[in-house]
Amino acid sequence: MKRLLVLLAILLILLGIPYGLAKMGIIPVAKLCAKNPALAKFARSVGLMPRRQTVQASTKEQGVVSATPSVPASSKTVRPEPAPLPPVPPAAPSAANTPDDPSHQVGWVAKVYENMEPEQAVRILEKMNDREMIALLRRMKQRQVAQILALLPPDRAARLSRSLMIQR
């Protein structure tokens, strides 16, 4: 019995110290979990990362399923659906990729967003129009783009995905 208690005490110390350091932010859990979805799921389950917001589907009177959380009718705002974007002609290749070249600047900003956590990047990207977002998403890694699209509202993610498929 004493051996079991000693073993449990050692286990608590070995697991408790990293847990405490992660909770205090000394161990960068979000950075470690960025490329490993299984580790991210585990970190969320033990409370090291905030849980993703879940969206509950609710049915309206017409029988249409809504993917937005239930909000009182008085606080809902109706936004008109933006028109689809016309295709953007491909940019002519420049002779030199100088820092003043707009495509070089977009690539630089895309790298900045790639180095952010997806949740942080989405908060900023949501404020951009679709053209700007598409230009940035095209220059980012697929895994990061997937994480960003997953965090966006479904209608905007679908619209951006369509634009990403069409314009290449």
Protein Blocks (a to p, Z undefined) as FASTA:
>chain_A
ZZmmmmmmmmmmmmmmmmmmmmnomacfklmmmmmmklmmmmmmnopaccdddddddddf
kopacfbdcddfklpccddddddddddddddddfbdcfklmklmmmmmmmmmmmpcfklm
mmmmmmpcfklmmmmmmmpcfklmmmmmmmpcfklmmmmmmmmmmmZZ
